[in-house]
Amino acid sequence: MDIPSIKNEEQYEALREKGYSKQKSARIANTPNAGKKGGKAKPYESWTKKDLYDQAKNVGIQGRSKMSKADLIYALRNN
């Protein structure tokens, strides 16, 4: 099975070298703004539950539809 197009090859390879699976590496490398530094993102606590849900969907967190806002924040930080 071929890996779908990777948006950030450098980040993908770095994650693979750290031992991440191909799927998780691709998911992270394809997340918009993944790996960008600068601290410009607002803390998850200031996001709406819908925004947290959408981000959880983007990174492939399972069971997100049953999660509270606090659960989504925890899952995003520990994925």
Secondary structure, DSSP 8 states (H G I E B T S, - for coil): ------S-HHHHHHHHHTT--HHHHHHHHTSTTTT--SS-S--GGGS-HHHHHHHHHHTT-TTGGG--HHHHHHHHHT-
